[in-house]
Structure formats: C-alpha cells, structure tokens
Amino acid sequence: MARRRKGRDIHGWLVVDKPVGLTSTTVVNRVRGALGAKKAGHAGTLDPAATGVLAIALGEATKTVPYVTDADKAYRFTVRWGLETDTDDAEGRPVAESPVRPSAEVVRAALADFTGDIMQVPPLYSAVKIDGERAYKLAREGETPELAARPLHVASLELVDVPDPDHAVLEMVCGKGGYVRAIARDLGRALGTRGHVTELRRTWSGPFEPADGIDWPTFESLDAEALEARLLPVAAGLHDLVEVAVPEVAARRLASGNPAPVVADLDYGDEAWASADGQPVAIGVYRAGQLHPVRVFRLDG
C-alpha cells in the first residue's frame, strides 16, 4: 500500500530571491516545511553561489513546472578574466591562467558568436548525467567525464559594465539548459584569455520577476498564513499557453481525463489550458475541435 504524503494540500507559486550559500533544493524544502505543503518543486536550478529568482511550485502548480522550465530566463553575471577554474566559478580550483585582459570593444565584438543557436559543453561540475551518474559526482571522485556539446538558444548577450580591467559584467537571456559558467569559460578562451564567473544573479525566470516574490530575510520572518497570502495562482505557470474558457459540462469531462469540445483559435496539435470560473481544469492538446487532456488539476485537494 502506498504511503500517504504528509502535509497540506496547498497550491500555487512562491517566488523567492535565493541567497548565496543555499542549494535550490534546500530552499524548496524550507518553503515546503514553512507552509506545511505536501508537494513542492522548482522551475530551474540555481547554483549555491548564485542568487535571484527561484520560482517554487506547490501542490498542483508542480504540473506547470515544465512550462516555466522551458521558458527563457535572464541573468546578470560578472566574469573575472585571466583565470579558469575547474568549476568555472570562484569556488573552483585554478586550472589555467592568462595575462591577457580584453578591452570592452574586443569583448563586444566576440558576443555575436555566443548569441542565437549555439552549441555549449556543460561545466565539468554540473548536474548532467553520464551513464546514470551526475557529472559533478564523477568530478568530485577525481574523474574527468567527457561531456557532449548541447544546443542552446541565447536570445541576447550584452556587455553592461567594465568595472576594471580584470572584470566584465554581462547580461544574458537564454533558453532551457543554459550554463552561465560555460559562457564565461568559452568567452574567455575565445578572447585569447581565460575566465570564470565571480557573481551570478537570475533577474527573471519565465513569467516571474523579483517584484513577484520575497527576499530571504522576509521569508524567514513570515509564518505559514502570511506566506500563503503571498502565493501566486497555479495558472501563473501557464503564461506561454493559450487559455480556453470552458463551460461546466466540458470542465467535468476534462477533469475526468476525457476530451471535450472547445471553441478556440488553435491549430491541430497546439497545447492550451482549459479554465472554468477562472481556475485551471486541465492542460490538453487540441485535435479536431476537442481538447485532449494531458494534465488534470485537482485544486480541491
């Protein structure tokens, strides 16, 4: 017999400004514990040394996580020139050095090669799986796993500040699976020097921005009731999908996992989400005038 998950049926999104030093999983667990929620997850990992927008899904909102994970995310980060580390950030061991310090003009000229559809080799210390093992676990055991290049779409990459010859501040918007640390590493090599990330902040994630959430000291000061009042609705994670309002009869069919006729400006195979009285009922695929549910929401517990 399956063991029942302990906790409350609580549904929605909590956007947290993750502080330095905590893993994304730790933050999720703290949020889940503070709210007494049965179920929680996040939409895109931030390294322990990184800060910024971490969108945490609770209850039925976890069914919308893939749509936020797949969305573009924005980062502001500082690169330190002249030194490459094995982790591609300031916490790693130095592995290569260079006396070259690129000028702002040289950096800007190189950025075009790192925008659009590119191929990126993830950092050695990353969560990429190799034969079932995480790359970072193999690296910590002294192995040097071969990581294959993966496609990444970089919508924009801009130089925004050069505080001194050793450092450059950049902003990037990219799709799912992008590693800012790898951008710093590869950009350093392309410029005839070396580079690693010293500061990294996610400035927005899909539909979620800092204004939507709370900083960590505020989170720690609030009780469960106050935190619950800060939750965003489950549908906040469905910003990229078309909403289709359906009548009660169709809502009942979709909630039971059955297709239902809908009136919508959709093409065959499009995904959309059905709502009834403003609440999400199901996410489905549109075929021949009907929405075929692939995820059904149980917001009543």
Stockholm file with secondary structure:
# STOCKHOLM 1.0

chainA/1-301         MARRRKGRDIHGWLVVDKPVGLTSTTVVNRVRGALGAKKAGHAGTLDPAATGVLAIALGEATKTVPYVTDADKAYRFTVRWGLETDTDDAEGRPVAESPVRPSAEVVRAALADFTGDIMQVPPLYSAVKIDGERAYKLAREGETPELAARPLHVASLELVDVPDPDHAVLEMVCGKGGYVRAIARDLGRALGTRGHVTELRRTWSGPFEPADGIDWPTFESLDAEALEARLLPVAAGLHDLVEVAVPEVAARRLASGNPAPVVADLDYGDEAWASADGQPVAIGVYRAGQLHPVRVFRLDG
#=GR chainA/1-301 SS CCCCCCSBCCCEEEEEEECTTCCHHHHHHHHHHHHTBSCEEESSCCCTTCEEEEEEEEGGGGGGHHHHHTSCEEEEEEEEETEEETTSBTTSCEEEECCCCCCHHHHHHHGGGGSEEEEECCCSSSSCEETTEEHHHHHHTTCCCCCCCEEEEEEEEEEEEEEETTEEEEEEEECTTCCHHHHHHHHHHHTTSCEEEEEEEEEEETTBCGGGSEEHHHHHHCCHHHHHHTCBCGGGGGTTSEEEECCHHHHHHHHTTCCEECCCSCCTTCEEEEEETTEEEEEEEEETTEEEEEEECCTTC
#=GC SS_cons         CCCCCCSBCCCEEEEEEECTTCCHHHHHHHHHHHHTBSCEEESSCCCTTCEEEEEEEEGGGGGGHHHHHTSCEEEEEEEEETEEETTSBTTSCEEEECCCCCCHHHHHHHGGGGSEEEEECCCSSSSCEETTEEHHHHHHTTCCCCCCCEEEEEEEEEEEEEEETTEEEEEEEECTTCCHHHHHHHHHHHTTSCEEEEEEEEEEETTBCGGGSEEHHHHHHCCHHHHHHTCBCGGGGGTTSEEEECCHHHHHHHHTTCCEECCCSCCTTCEEEEEETTEEEEEEEEETTEEEEEEECCTTC
//
